[in-house]
Amino acid sequence: MGKVALERARRQFFEGDAVEPVGVRDVIRQSWARARELAVPLEDPVVRFLEVDSDSLLERAARPVLHTVLDRLPDVALISALAGPDALLRLRFGGDPTFVRLLTDQGAFLQGYDFSESVVGTNGIGTALAIGRPVMVDGGEHYVEGADTVSCAAAPIRDPVSGAIVGAVNFTCPSRDSSPLLLAMTTSAAAQIERELLTTASHADLAALRSQTDPAAQRALALVEQRRSALREHLHRVSMAATSIDVCSLLAQIMHVARRLFPFDAVWAMRRVGDAPLRVVAVDGDVAPGAVGAVVPEETAMMLDHAAQGDLGRAGPQRMSRRPLAGMPTGIRPLPGQQRLIRRWIVAAAPPGAPSPAGSSSQTVLVVASDLALPGGPGQRGLSRDLLTEIAFACDTACRFEEVTRLAVSDPLTGLPNRRRFLELAAQTFDRCRSSGQPLATFMVDIDRFKRVNDTYGHRVGDLVLVRVAACIQAVLRSGDIVGRIGGEEIAVVTVATPPDAMALAERLRRAVAGAGLESDDGPRAVTVSLGVACLEERDHRLSDLLDRADRALYAAKAAGRDRVVGD
């Protein structure tokens, strides 16, 4: 929905238009409705500032997390903010000073500012606290007019023990720079703050134990606390890298540190998204590398789920009985990649968080196995519980960022690179071939009469056609060829090939699509494509020159009757 249309819909909505705004997300429309019911003025709302405590447990947990994020983005137009459960701003950190000054001059990012929906209407902090889950408020979706120049993402922060909302974290950037990464970064920061709260709370348990009078017990507890502090410092540094390295590397780095505290032989990180099967996303120790990506047998997955359900929603990991796998119920197979008998094992599950970037709920489960006795002292048991929960959180964060990165460069329907990613890869190949004298060709592929398919059979069949055509093209292309969906039903290909080879490859693509057809609920459907081909010449100074010639050839193919290949 365009900016002007969104602002018009918002204005009509608040002026009492009986028609529900079309194209407005449900979460925003519901927030608008709450603001309207609370009679918040659309323009120049009466804002308020209240005194806040900026040195509470929440602030102490949030400071290092927000500092770390902003330190890595010093020149980015970005503001991070922390609010309490009352929506009052507690802390604020900024990257680009100009952007920070611009917003603080407006008064909205000063300590004590009230971001409640009842005061300023739809905004990231107030809405996230109202609905109890992460939310993105983009430009014109804000309630207050004039806030359409910024986008903000906010996520509630929960007490890791009780699950109660204790605050919210928010990131704000110019609306032109908005992307799914903003919401993913916010969700990750909220999870890290919750881990910091968990870390701080655990010291109270040790304080109670420290009151014992037995000198040997005191020395043992002091050693445990010393190791705990050192490990947490290491773990925090590694976990902060969860947004920049893959989950397999992250798990290896974390477990290298954890090995100093308790023995383990094998580790599996497993993840389920929505109703999909539980899959292995990372392994460490004595596990076959091929286990990554494997589906966990359903009976084993049910057993792990049962072990993780005991105290779900509370902070600590859920531990299974320390019994040999040989003692499992009959018929349960070993975990994927298991090399030998596991005698003792622990399961930890990260509490369910926000939906994954793809929109489905997700959960990460960690299984640690040992052939030796796992730590049994009270201090070490607590250490194991806290540690494994944090590792599960870190793995979940890494998986979320991998998903966001993939979604940011891929077309969600076909799985092909999106327009931006295609042009980025194609430009690199174009520059290399032009400077080295290598041959290069580009195809523009368009599905014939695609609009008629959508109008006649509906968009569901149209989506099936797009998916089938994309799969046919990928099956024919060679390693190193670049393909992407660049808009609507149009797909582009760049290949290092001489003109004769390029024309032959284009013809194979056409025949592959025509021969595949499509099975739908209404029976088989014939699907054809037209292709325009252009090969690199001296006159092509930019990639756009080559693509324009291929586009002209595509129009010629359609004008000549469709279902054919035409070269420029």
C-alpha atoms as one frame of an Amber mdcrd trajectory, in Angstrom:
protein
   0.000   0.000   0.000   1.496   3.340  -1.045   2.283   6.129   1.377  -0.464
   8.462   0.122  -3.075   5.695   0.101  -2.089   4.626   3.625  -2.360   8.177
   4.965  -5.762   8.572   3.274  -6.955   5.287   4.793  -5.791   6.390   8.233
  -7.508   9.782   7.938 -10.792   8.216   6.757 -10.603   5.629   9.531 -10.311
   8.278  12.231 -12.992  10.434  10.698 -15.441   7.588  11.223 -15.603   6.180
   7.704 -17.784   3.070   7.879 -15.629   1.196   5.373 -12.765  -0.790   6.871
  -9.390   0.335   5.451  -8.276  -1.993   2.655  -4.618  -3.036   2.529  -3.937
  -2.154   6.178  -2.461  -4.971   8.276  -4.774  -6.359  10.976  -2.338  -5.573
  13.806  -2.196  -1.904  12.698  -5.922  -1.591  12.074  -6.619  -2.980  15.561
  -4.166  -0.515  17.093  -5.792   2.343  15.179  -9.140   1.187  16.572  -7.793
   1.215  20.143  -6.415   4.725  19.646  -9.721   5.933  18.217 -11.684   4.409
  21.125  -9.312   6.147  23.557 -10.005   9.473  21.765  -6.322  10.175  21.130
  -6.038  13.259  18.849  -4.843  12.387  15.362  -2.719  15.524  15.197  -0.605
  16.962  18.015  -1.554  14.482  20.755  -1.019  15.639  24.334   2.236  13.858
  25.181   3.503  13.406  28.699   6.776  12.830  30.511   7.031  11.020  33.834
   9.940  10.359  36.156  11.582   6.963  35.678  14.227   4.840  37.360  17.096
   4.416  34.894  19.149   2.063  37.075  16.810  -0.844  37.766  17.539  -4.504
  37.047  15.971  -4.106  33.566  18.234  -1.189  32.656  21.343  -2.961  33.910
  20.489  -6.006  31.792  19.675  -3.967  28.672  22.621  -1.545  28.605  25.329
  -3.983  27.415  23.028  -5.484  24.778  21.944  -2.148  23.271  25.488  -0.772
  23.478  26.846  -3.786  21.593  24.283  -3.469  18.783  24.885   0.243  18.299
  28.680  -0.065  18.576  28.604  -2.360  15.557  26.561   0.216  13.584  28.140
   3.549  14.523  27.196   5.483  11.376  23.794   3.932  10.709  20.698   6.114
  11.120  19.324   4.057  13.992  18.057   4.616  17.518  17.659   1.877  20.113
  15.359   2.490  23.054  14.254   0.674  26.187  10.869   1.203  27.828   9.369
  -0.212  30.982   6.070  -2.144  31.159   4.360   1.249  31.523   5.727   2.296
  28.070   7.867   5.042  29.626  11.231   5.497  27.893  14.092   4.453  30.201
  17.199   4.329  27.995  18.119   5.553  24.525  21.213   4.950  22.398  21.858
   6.212  18.889  24.138   5.518  15.946  24.203   8.417  13.460  24.240  11.641
  15.591  22.292  13.655  12.994  19.403  11.193  13.046  19.401  11.080  16.850
  19.371  14.882  17.076  16.530  15.113  14.542  14.250  12.876  16.587  15.219
  14.081  20.039  14.582  17.671  18.940  10.995  16.555  18.449  10.967  15.397
  22.096   9.880  11.824  21.412  13.080  10.083  22.501  13.707  11.789  25.821
  13.772   9.896  29.106  10.337   9.521  30.645   8.431   9.982  27.362   5.198
   7.963  27.446   4.801   5.716  24.397   1.482   4.228  25.580  -1.138   3.728
  22.864  -3.529   5.636  25.094  -1.246   8.698  24.882   0.300   8.775  21.389
  -1.624   6.048  19.559  -0.079   3.455  17.266   3.692   3.135  17.711   6.187
   0.322  18.142   6.598   0.310  21.930   2.964   0.898  22.880   1.636  -1.628
  20.368   4.172  -4.348  21.275   3.228  -3.979  24.951  -0.487  -3.987  24.102
  -0.413  -7.175  22.016   2.432  -8.928  23.868   4.530  -9.808  20.814   7.024
  -8.154  18.418   5.594  -5.703  15.911   6.792  -3.495  13.059   5.147  -0.085
  12.567   6.161   1.225   9.172   5.996   4.903   8.196   2.374   5.929   7.635
   1.130   3.134   9.899   1.963   5.343  12.872  -0.998   7.037  14.495   0.531
  10.495  14.828   0.691  12.374  11.546   4.222  13.413  10.709   5.770  10.169
  11.971   5.647   8.670   8.473   9.347   9.431   7.960  10.430   6.722  10.389
   9.843   3.011  10.846  10.143   1.267  14.176  10.188  -2.280  15.440   9.556
  -3.230  19.056   9.485  -6.450  21.047   8.290  -7.068  24.599  10.810  -8.258
  27.194   9.598 -10.972  29.545  10.713 -12.044  32.983  12.560 -15.300  32.178
  11.031 -16.986  35.234   7.405 -15.797  35.426   6.918 -14.887  31.769   5.431
 -11.498  32.719   6.205  -8.536  30.438   8.708  -6.269  32.174   9.481  -3.849
  29.346  10.052  -3.427  25.618  12.998  -2.790  23.326  12.611  -0.643  20.205
  14.731   0.176  17.149  13.829   3.147  14.927  15.255   4.036  11.504  14.236
   6.223   8.533  11.287   4.622   6.716  13.311   4.448   3.482  15.744   2.047
   5.208  13.065  -0.211   6.685  13.469  -3.970   6.139  12.645  -7.296   7.866
  16.113  -7.125   9.435  14.899  -4.329  11.724  12.287  -6.568  13.340  14.684
  -9.524  13.500  17.339  -7.390  15.212  14.764  -6.149  17.726  13.498  -9.652
  18.518  17.083 -10.834  18.968  17.891  -7.927  21.302  14.827  -8.695  23.445
  15.930 -12.348  23.752  19.455 -11.270  24.725  18.110  -8.903  27.393  16.003
 -11.755  28.774  19.161 -13.874  28.954  20.916 -11.058  30.822  18.012 -10.960
  33.291  18.308 -14.718  33.738  22.035 -14.389  34.363  21.545 -11.691  37.000
  18.800 -13.603  38.782  20.886 -16.770  39.050  23.363 -15.083  41.394  20.657
 -14.922  44.069  20.609 -18.721  44.162  24.340 -18.785  44.704  24.073 -16.148
  47.402  21.753 -18.434  49.367  24.112 -21.356  48.968  27.055 -19.189  49.977
  25.544 -18.801  53.465  26.659 -22.354  54.291  29.305 -22.553  56.978  31.204
 -25.548  55.551  34.549 -24.071  54.287  34.896 -26.815  51.637  31.405 -26.068
  50.312  32.175 -22.346  50.257  35.369 -22.943  48.276  33.515 -25.204  45.820
  30.771 -22.639  45.339  33.308 -19.850  44.874  35.020 -21.908  42.160  31.680
 -22.625  40.476  30.762 -18.930  40.516  34.170 -17.963  39.159  33.809 -20.434
  36.296  30.215 -19.356  35.746  31.213 -15.711  35.398  34.063 -16.504  33.014
  31.842 -18.716  30.894  29.015 -16.201  30.761  31.408 -13.517  29.607  32.642
 -15.823  26.836  29.150 -16.943  25.967  27.864 -13.381  25.780  30.594 -12.389
  23.318  29.983 -15.428  21.137  26.196 -15.091  21.319  26.373 -11.506  20.123
  27.879 -12.913  16.931  24.720 -14.953  16.338  23.589 -12.301  13.862  26.697
 -12.621  11.712  27.759 -16.293  11.663  25.945 -19.489  10.792  24.433 -21.656
  13.517  26.939 -24.518  13.007  29.931 -22.231  13.601  28.170 -20.593  16.539
  27.489 -23.924  18.267  31.089 -25.061  17.734  32.463 -21.860  19.301  30.100
 -22.006  22.273  30.669 -25.691  23.021  34.437 -25.195  22.824  34.058 -22.848
  25.788  31.459 -24.984  27.592  33.666 -28.080  27.444  35.842 -26.571  30.181
  32.998 -26.805  32.678  31.404 -30.179  32.151  32.133 -33.180  29.944  30.068
 -33.990  26.880  30.547 -36.235  23.879  27.908 -35.058  21.434  25.573 -32.089
  20.979  22.583 -31.656  18.680  20.764 -28.373  18.059  17.351 -29.099  16.550
  14.647 -26.754  15.347  11.029 -26.970  14.332   9.217 -24.201  12.421   5.422
 -24.334  12.479   4.100 -27.825  11.838   7.239 -28.977  10.023   9.240 -31.924
  11.402  12.004 -31.401  13.943  15.297 -31.052  12.025  18.943 -31.002  13.059
  20.405 -27.536  12.393  23.853 -27.960  13.981  25.977 -30.618  15.700  29.213
 -30.748  17.656  31.401 -33.468  19.138  31.081 -37.127  18.205  28.260 -36.701
  15.655  28.415 -37.509  11.943  28.545 -34.189  10.010  25.879 -35.478   7.618
  23.344 -35.254  10.442  22.824 -31.531   9.767  19.536 -31.140   7.921  18.280
 -34.601   8.872  14.715 -35.040  10.104  14.471 -36.418  13.633  12.330 -39.599
  13.687   8.830 -38.770  14.866   8.961 -41.074  17.898  12.251 -39.551  19.001
  10.899 -36.041  18.406   7.867 -36.818  20.585  10.167 -38.085  23.324  12.231
 -34.894  23.173   9.084 -32.752  23.178   7.855 -34.584  26.262  11.172 -33.948
  28.000  10.993 -30.239  27.144   7.374 -29.654  28.183   7.733 -30.003  31.940
   8.290 -26.340  32.778   7.857 -24.682  29.391   7.504 -20.936  29.752   9.794
 -20.879  32.779  13.437 -20.092  32.492  15.463 -23.244  33.079  16.027 -26.009
  30.551  13.947 -29.135  30.894  16.139 -32.105  31.774  15.410 -35.681  30.859
  16.161 -38.570  33.160  19.817 -39.421  32.960  19.328 -42.914  31.624  20.973
 -44.793  28.745  19.416 -44.628  25.313  19.185 -48.398  25.636  16.510 -47.750
  28.233  14.324 -45.767  25.853  10.930 -47.158  24.887  11.109 -49.894  22.252
  11.202 -48.669  18.655  12.793 -45.258  19.232  15.771 -44.877  16.952  19.018
 -43.105  17.870  19.439 -39.429  17.085  20.633 -38.603  13.530  24.394 -38.995
  13.197  24.799 -40.764  16.537  28.102 -42.658  16.457  27.797 -44.837  19.568
  25.786 -45.553  22.679  24.907 -42.467  24.737  24.751 -43.121  28.460  23.585
 -39.773  29.862  21.852 -36.886  28.193  20.142 -33.559  28.904  17.504 -31.727
  26.845  17.129 -27.934  26.974  14.480 -26.011  25.068  14.525 -22.278  24.438
  11.085 -20.933  25.480   8.956 -20.165  22.388   9.512 -16.605  21.252   8.159
 -14.463  18.449   7.133 -16.049  15.146  10.002 -16.840  12.797  10.702 -14.372
   9.959   8.609 -16.631   7.712   5.635 -16.026  10.032   5.393 -19.441  11.747
   6.119 -20.250  15.375   9.440 -21.946  16.017  11.353 -23.638  18.803  14.959
 -24.714  19.229  15.868 -27.792  21.278  19.372 -28.624  22.478  20.432 -32.187
  23.325  23.733 -32.716  25.145  24.982 -36.279  25.559  27.816 -37.662  27.639
  29.321 -41.064  28.224  30.516 -39.823  31.621  28.650 -38.619  34.667  27.370
 -35.106  34.096  27.908 -32.507  36.860  25.955 -33.375  39.979  26.696 -30.692
  42.582  24.029 -28.046  43.243  26.108 -25.214  41.832  27.092 -27.171  38.747
  23.530 -28.343  38.087  22.397 -24.735  38.130  25.259 -23.817  35.832  24.279
 -26.547  33.371  20.648 -25.461  33.361  21.430 -21.795  32.757  24.143 -22.513
  30.225  22.108 -24.845  28.027  19.152 -22.479  28.003  21.401 -19.659  26.830
  22.973 -21.856  24.147  19.506 -22.795  22.880  18.632 -19.076  22.759  21.817
 -18.286  20.841  21.191 -21.067  18.294  17.607 -19.897  17.831  18.825 -16.340
  17.221  21.353 -17.520  14.639  18.661 -19.547  12.847  16.328 -16.553  12.780
  18.968 -14.348  11.219  19.790 -17.022   8.646  16.089 -17.062   7.752  15.931
 -13.270   7.547  19.018 -13.173   5.328  17.527 -15.813   3.050  14.152 -14.037
   2.884  15.835 -10.699   2.205  17.443 -12.010  -0.997  14.886 -14.629  -2.119
  11.466 -14.601  -3.680   9.241 -16.274  -1.051   7.053 -18.060  -3.623   9.570
 -19.592  -6.034  12.692 -19.605  -3.878  14.611 -17.861  -6.675  16.801 -14.845
  -5.894  14.677 -11.708  -5.859  15.211  -8.757  -8.208  17.697  -6.998  -5.955
  19.834 -10.095  -5.414  19.695 -11.092  -9.094  20.873  -7.659 -10.252  23.668
  -7.698  -7.661  24.995 -11.102  -8.819  24.409 -10.353 -12.511  26.297  -7.046
 -12.298  29.329  -8.800 -10.812  29.339 -11.367 -13.643  28.772  -8.655 -16.265
  31.753  -6.591 -15.054  33.986  -9.664 -14.911  33.081 -10.879 -18.400  33.311
  -7.429 -19.978  36.780  -6.806 -18.556  38.082 -10.304 -19.375  36.460 -10.696
 -22.778  34.406 -13.744 -21.790  31.110 -14.338 -23.616  27.941 -13.562 -21.698
  24.240 -13.872 -22.452  21.048 -12.926 -20.686  17.519 -14.307 -21.085  14.240
 -12.635 -20.264  11.614 -15.337 -19.647   7.912 -14.495 -19.500   5.021 -16.919
 -18.867   2.576 -16.752 -21.755  -0.935 -15.470 -21.015  -0.262 -15.512 -17.285
  -2.912 -12.862 -16.552  -5.510 -15.076 -18.204  -4.478 -17.949 -15.902  -4.963
 -15.763 -12.809  -8.276 -14.334 -14.044  -9.672 -17.730 -15.080  -8.418 -20.121
 -12.431  -7.440 -17.821  -9.566  -4.168 -16.763  -7.993  -3.606 -20.141  -6.312
  -3.243 -21.813  -9.717  -1.176 -18.843 -10.891   1.205 -19.403  -7.981   1.488
 -23.096  -8.879   2.395 -22.127 -12.452   5.125 -19.782 -11.247   6.581 -22.421
  -8.944   6.551 -25.071 -11.693   8.187 -22.778 -14.274  10.895 -21.739 -11.782
  11.618 -25.405 -10.997  11.867 -26.285 -14.704  14.308 -23.448 -15.348  16.482
 -24.363 -12.350  16.572 -28.005 -13.490  17.959 -27.041 -16.926  20.460 -24.362
 -15.887  24.074 -25.212 -15.182  26.152 -24.560 -12.082  27.238 -20.928 -12.164
  24.238 -19.665 -14.129  22.349 -16.851 -12.398  18.548 -16.792 -12.285  16.049
 -14.559 -10.479  12.414 -13.537 -10.394  12.520  -9.862 -11.289   8.830  -9.065
 -11.197   5.400 -10.618 -11.727   5.717 -13.615 -14.041   9.080 -12.473 -15.451
  12.265 -14.438 -14.742  15.774 -13.435 -15.852  18.832 -15.589 -16.490  22.497
 -14.654 -16.953  24.865 -17.303 -18.298  28.483 -17.360 -19.446  27.932 -18.762
 -22.947  28.654 -18.018 -26.591  25.707 -16.886 -28.760  25.076 -20.380 -30.274
  25.278 -22.064 -26.848  23.032 -19.379 -25.312  20.340 -19.876 -27.974  20.525
 -23.661 -27.515  20.183 -23.321 -23.719  17.222 -20.950 -24.108  15.503 -23.444
 -26.420  16.046 -26.228 -23.849  14.419 -24.011 -21.212  11.417 -23.393 -23.458
  10.976 -27.089 -24.218  11.364 -28.092 -20.567   8.526 -25.783 -19.515   6.273
 -26.771 -22.418   6.831 -30.470 -21.702   6.165 -30.250 -17.966   2.605 -28.925
 -17.929   0.774 -28.428 -14.652  -1.525 -30.759 -12.748  -4.226 -28.755 -10.984
  -7.557 -29.552  -9.333  -9.231 -28.797 -12.672  -6.978 -31.149 -14.638  -3.723
 -30.693 -16.576  -2.835 -27.222 -17.829  -0.486 -26.416 -20.691   2.135 -23.834
 -19.751   4.497 -22.128 -22.193   7.056 -19.341 -21.992   8.539 -16.814 -24.391
  12.239 -15.964 -24.188  14.268 -12.979 -25.337  18.021 -13.526 -25.619  20.798
 -10.918 -25.831  24.539 -11.631 -25.941  27.238  -9.258 -24.701  28.546  -6.813
 -27.306  30.885  -3.812 -27.319  27.919  -1.438 -27.191  26.803  -2.858 -23.810
  28.513  -0.550 -21.319  26.224  -1.446 -18.409  24.230  -4.475 -17.374  21.047
  -2.493 -18.027  22.038  -2.184 -21.704  22.178  -5.967 -22.031  18.927  -6.493
 -20.122  17.120  -3.886 -22.233  18.104  -5.703 -25.427  16.902  -9.017 -23.997
  13.639  -7.336 -23.009  13.128  -6.044 -26.554  13.760  -9.541 -27.893  11.168
 -10.888 -25.446   8.524  -8.501 -26.780   9.421  -9.643 -30.304   8.911 -13.290
 -29.250   5.463 -12.482 -27.888   4.516 -10.478 -30.966   5.562 -13.408 -33.171
   3.103 -15.780 -31.486   4.622 -16.693 -28.068   6.154 -20.028 -26.992   9.404
 -19.280 -28.806  12.944 -17.947 -28.438  14.005 -14.725 -30.163  17.530 -13.283
 -30.089  18.445  -9.615 -30.340
